[in-house]
């Protein structure tokens, strides 16, 4: 039985895919279901890099499950495979099955928000509540910032530019962070998977991650949309604003002086809003 918060990443077999996952928290006596954390699609991303600031707080009173999604981090193999919303959704649902988890709350970042919504459509009973932050999942033109992120090729200055798009707070763009993410993007399986994931023209990958209006209208789980007002990667007016209209049970929290990394730039405010929403 887990007795605390542990940020170490383990590995389990998920439908034949060796999957890196953080599985932590304190489930004994918990009244809420586990929370599943789904990271975004930035180069060099891992669950630990995306969620490290918030896992300890979330894991204080519930189980936290944070995988590296298919093709990313420790789950990347570099082998030829099909990526996209269907593949990421199937992998996340198979993870729940492997862990024997029936119902979860989901916090999804960017691409992960689209996957969370897709999971709620595919298996409504598995998803109690959704937090979609800086989320994709709705039809929109390819944002210039996202095009630049998905067009990343390994290089220190290229990574500095990408992180500059993610973060409104320039103080977060440290040499150490740039180097860490750059080195992560050089790992051969990660590099090869990344090259296969979002080739140009990239509008088609935005379209792939967009749920049709009928699917969004079928989502019965309450959804909290969280967005940085100054997000250059997935601007809130073309993503969260239309999602607010299309989802049957939704609310939107916009954070000023904040970019795409709401959980990193505004950790305390993010947690205050999210934890209140996720109260059983």
C-alpha positions in Angstrom: 0.0 0.0 0.0 1.3 3.5 -0.9 1.9 5.7 2.2 3.2 8.9 0.6 4.0 10.8 -2.5 6.8 9.3 -4.6 7.8 10.9 -7.9 9.9 8.0 -9.1 8.8 6.7 -12.5 8.2 2.9 -12.8 7.4 0.8 -15.8 4.5 -1.5 -16.5 3.2 -3.4 -19.6 0.1 -1.7 -21.0 -1.4 -3.8 -23.8 2.0 -4.8 -25.0 3.6 -1.3 -24.6 6.3 -0.8 -21.9 4.8 2.3 -20.3 6.6 4.7 -17.9 4.2 5.8 -15.1 4.3 7.6 -11.8 1.8 5.9 -9.5 1.8 7.5 -6.1 -0.4 9.1 -3.4 -2.2 8.0 -0.3 -5.3 6.0 -1.2 -6.0 4.6 2.3 -9.3 6.2 3.3 -9.5 8.4 0.2 -13.1 9.4 -0.7 -12.2 10.6 -4.2 -11.2 8.4 -7.2 -7.6 8.4 -8.4 -6.5 11.4 -10.5 -5.0 10.6 -13.9 -2.5 13.3 -15.2 -2.1 13.5 -19.0 0.8 15.7 -20.2 1.0 17.7 -23.4 2.9 17.3 -26.6 6.0 19.4 -26.2 9.4 18.0 -27.2 11.3 16.2 -24.4 8.2 16.2 -22.2 7.6 13.6 -19.5 5.0 13.2 -16.8 7.5 14.1 -14.2 8.6 17.3 -16.0 5.0 18.4 -16.6 3.4 17.5 -13.3 6.2 17.7 -10.7 5.0 21.0 -9.1 1.5 19.6 -8.4 1.8 15.9 -7.7 2.7 16.3 -4.0 -0.4 18.4 -3.3 -2.7 16.2 -5.3 -1.2 13.0 -3.8 -1.8 14.1 -0.3 -5.3 12.7 -0.2 -5.7 10.5 -3.3 -3.9 8.2 -5.7 -2.1 10.0 -8.6 -1.4 8.2 -11.8 0.9 10.1 -14.3 2.0 8.2 -17.4 4.4 9.1 -20.1 2.0 8.9 -23.0 2.5 6.8 -26.1 5.7 8.0 -27.9 6.9 10.3 -25.2 9.5 10.0 -22.5 10.0 6.5 -21.1 7.2 5.1 -23.1 8.8 6.1 -26.4 10.4 3.2 -28.4 11.2 5.0 -31.7 9.6 2.1 -33.6 7.1 2.8 -36.4 3.6 3.1 -35.0 0.4 5.2 -35.6 0.0 8.2 -33.3 -3.0 10.4 -32.8 -6.1 10.9 -30.7 -7.4 7.3 -31.1 -4.0 5.8 -30.2 -3.4 8.0 -27.1 -7.0 7.4 -25.9 -6.8 3.6 -26.3 -3.4 3.6 -24.5 -4.8 5.7 -21.6 -7.8 3.5 -21.2 -5.7 0.3 -21.4 -3.5 1.8 -18.6 -6.6 2.1 -16.4 -7.5 -1.5 -17.2 -4.0 -2.7 -16.4 -4.0 -0.9 -13.0 -7.5 -2.2 -12.3 -8.9 1.4 -12.0 -12.6 1.8 -12.8 -13.2 5.5 -12.4 -10.8 8.5 -12.4 -10.7 12.3 -12.4 -8.5 13.5 -15.2 -6.3 16.6 -15.5 -5.1 17.0 -19.1 -2.6 19.5 -20.4 -3.0 20.7 -24.0 -3.0 17.5 -26.1 -3.7 15.7 -22.8 -6.9 17.7 -22.5 -8.1 16.4 -25.8 -7.3 12.9 -24.8 -9.2 13.3 -21.5 -12.3 14.5 -23.4 -11.9 11.6 -25.9 -11.7 9.1 -23.0 -15.0 10.5 -21.6 -16.6 9.9 -24.9 -15.2 6.4 -25.3 -15.9 5.3 -21.8 -18.3 7.7 -20.0 -18.4 5.7 -16.8 -14.6 5.8 -16.3 -14.4 9.6 -16.1 -16.0 11.5 -13.1 -14.5 15.0 -13.7 -12.1 16.6 -16.1 -9.7 19.5 -15.8 -8.6 20.6 -19.3 -5.8 23.1 -19.1 -4.6 25.0 -22.2 -6.6 22.3 -23.9 -6.9 21.2 -27.5 -9.9 19.1 -28.5 -11.9 21.5 -30.6 -11.7 22.5 -34.3 -9.4 25.5 -34.8 -6.8 26.8 -37.1 -3.2 25.6 -36.3 -1.8 28.3 -34.0 1.6 29.7 -35.0 3.0 28.9 -31.6 1.9 25.2 -31.8 3.3 24.9 -35.3 6.7 26.1 -34.0 6.5 23.6 -31.1 5.6 20.7 -33.2 8.3 21.7 -35.8 11.0 21.5 -33.2 14.3 19.9 -34.3 17.0 19.1 -31.7 19.1 22.0 -30.7 19.7 24.1 -27.6 18.5 27.4 -29.1 15.5 25.6 -30.7 14.6 24.3 -27.3 15.1 27.7 -25.7 12.6 29.1 -28.3 10.1 26.4 -27.6 10.2 27.0 -23.8 9.9 30.7 -24.5 6.6 30.0 -26.2 5.4 27.9 -23.3 6.3 30.3 -20.5 5.0 33.9 -20.1 7.3 34.3 -17.0 10.8 34.8 -18.6 12.4 33.9 -15.3 11.4 30.3 -15.9 13.5 30.0 -19.0 16.8 29.0 -17.3 19.8 27.4 -18.9 19.3 24.3 -16.7 15.7 23.8 -17.9 16.7 24.3 -21.5 19.5 21.9 -21.2 17.4 19.3 -19.4 14.6 19.4 -22.0 17.1 19.4 -24.9 18.9 16.4 -23.6 15.6 14.6 -23.1 14.7 15.3 -26.7 18.0 13.7 -27.9 17.3 10.3 -26.4 17.1 8.2 -29.6 13.7 6.5 -29.0 12.2 9.9 -28.0 13.9 11.7 -31.0 12.7 9.1 -33.5 9.1 8.9 -32.1 9.0 12.7 -32.2 10.1 12.9 -35.8 7.2 10.6 -36.7 4.5 12.3 -34.7 3.7 15.7 -36.1 5.2 16.0 -39.7 4.1 19.0 -41.8 1.5 20.0 -42.9 0.5 20.1 -39.2 -3.1 21.4 -39.4 -4.1 17.7 -39.8 -2.8 16.9 -36.3 -4.9 19.7 -34.8 -7.9 18.3 -36.8 -7.2 14.8 -35.5 -7.2 15.9 -31.9 -10.5 17.9 -32.4 -13.6 16.1 -31.2 -16.7 16.6 -33.4 -19.4 18.8 -31.9 -21.7 15.9 -31.3 -19.0 14.1 -29.3 -18.2 17.2 -27.2 -22.0 17.6 -26.6 -22.1 14.0 -25.3 -19.5 14.6 -22.6 -21.5 14.3 -19.3 -18.6 14.7 -16.9 -18.3 18.2 -15.5 -15.3 20.0 -17.1 -13.1 22.8 -15.6 -11.2 24.6 -18.4 -8.1 26.4 -17.1 -6.1 28.6 -19.4 -3.4 31.2 -19.3 -4.5 34.5 -20.8 -1.2 34.9 -22.5 -0.9 31.4 -23.9 1.0 31.6 -27.3 0.8 27.8 -28.0 -3.0 27.2 -27.7 -4.7 30.6 -27.3 -7.7 30.4 -25.1 -10.0 32.3 -27.4 -9.8 29.6 -30.1 -9.8 26.6 -27.8 -11.2 27.0 -24.3 -13.8 29.7 -25.3 -15.5 27.4 -27.9 -15.2 24.4 -25.6 -17.1 26.4 -23.0 -20.0 26.7 -25.4 -19.9 23.1 -26.7 -19.5 21.1 -23.5 -22.8 20.6 -21.6 -21.3 21.1 -18.1 -18.3 23.4 -18.2 -16.7 26.4 -16.5 -13.6 28.5 -17.5 -10.9 29.9 -15.3 -8.4 32.3 -17.1 -5.2 33.3 -15.4 -3.6 36.6 -16.3 0.2 37.0 -16.8 0.3 33.3 -17.6 1.2 31.3 -20.6 0.7 27.6 -21.6 2.2 26.2 -18.4 -0.5 27.2 -15.9 0.4 24.5 -13.4 4.1 25.7 -13.4 3.6 29.4 -13.7 0.6 29.8 -11.3 0.9 26.6 -9.2 -0.8 27.9 -6.1 -3.8 29.4 -8.0 -4.0 26.4 -10.2 -4.2 24.0 -7.3 -6.7 26.1 -5.4 -9.1 26.1 -8.3 -8.6 22.5 -9.3 -8.7 21.0 -5.9 -11.9 22.8 -5.1 -13.4 21.5 -8.4 -12.3 17.9 -7.7 -13.8 17.7 -4.2 -15.9 14.5 -4.1 
